[in-house]
Amino acid sequence: MGDLEIRPATAEDVPAIVGMLADDPLGAQRESPDDLTPYLIALDRLTADPNQHLIVAIREARVVGTLQLTIVPGLSRRGAARAIIEGVRVHTTERGSGLGTRLIEWAVETSRRENCQLVQLTSDVTRTDAHRFYERLGFTPSHVGFKLQL
Amino acid sequence: MGDLEIRPATAEDVPAIVGMLADDPLGAQRESPDDLTPYLIALDRLTADPNQHLIVAIREARVVGTLQLTIVPGLSRRGAARAIIEGVRVHTTERGSGLGTRLIEWAVETSRRENCQLVQLTSDVTRTDAHRFYERLGFTPSHVGFKLQL
């Protein structure tokens, strides 16, 4: 396989990102790849915010992975910032290639550089493969993740 | 009991907020109420960020509760923003008063006003009372929360 590049997402990457978000048992029900307008508006908002890092992984000129890292300042833990990982997706053709690990390693390194003391994420209880993956990377399943749809 | 006011936190509230963060089985090990400098620096960063809402609840001129709400834009779910609740604390003298419910209701209403489609939070697996509290308020424990200390 060719070399991998990890870089900030641009508007040109949005169709591929949305394709990956939708190509997922949970995502299929809640995305609209045929209308990219809301995604492009969201990208503008992310790009303007220095605490947001939406990145893509590129191999042989194709978008093969994505992840969003949010830096959250806060008072607790002596004024520590934390980092939150959301929207991790790896293209089906790249499963088992180590790309997921590369993406998470990028997120952890960036969190360190931004002086975060903690990296956190939540994963749907049904994604048991993902849970083993995060535990292998050193994450601890120490919390219950609660959600409320509005 | 007197009326309750919920408003953005200011530097004058920091000693009381840190006191509540430290007055907790988990928080006692990781806070430093004798040195407020890192907390005041963090407050400045929060105040400058329009996606951050650090609020306090005031009763009879005393800080009796606090919560941090972070608005996180994103591409997934058709460009939906989500809101993340962190650092919920209720003063020991207010336990059972309904203040926790008032704080979470404030967070949910603010999230709606900011056009979020989801409110989420994580709670340490040992805080079983908190889990019952969030379920009573309509939150679903649908996720596993992973953390990595840096």
Interface residues (C-beta under 8 A of the other chain):
Chain A: V14 I17 V18 L21 G27 R30 E31 S32 P38 Y39 L40 I41 A42 L43 R45 L46 D49 N51 Q52 L54 Q68 T70 V72 P73 G74 L75 S76 R77 R78 G79 A80 A81 I84 E86 G87 V108 S111 R112 C116 Q117 L118 V119 Q120 L121 T122 S123 D124 V125 H131 Y134 E135 L137 G138 F139 T140 P141 S142 H143 V144 G145 F146 K147 L148 Q149 L150
Chain B: V14 I17 V18 L21 G27 R30 E31 S32 P38 Y39 L40 I41 A42 L43 R45 L46 D49 N51 Q52 L54 Q68 T70 V72 P73 G74 L75 S76 R77 R78 G79 A80 A81 I84 E86 G87 V108 S111 R112 C116 Q117 L118 V119 Q120 L121 T122 S123 D124 V125 H131 Y134 E135 L137 G138 F139 T140 P141 S142 H143 V144 G145 F146 K147 L148 Q149 L150
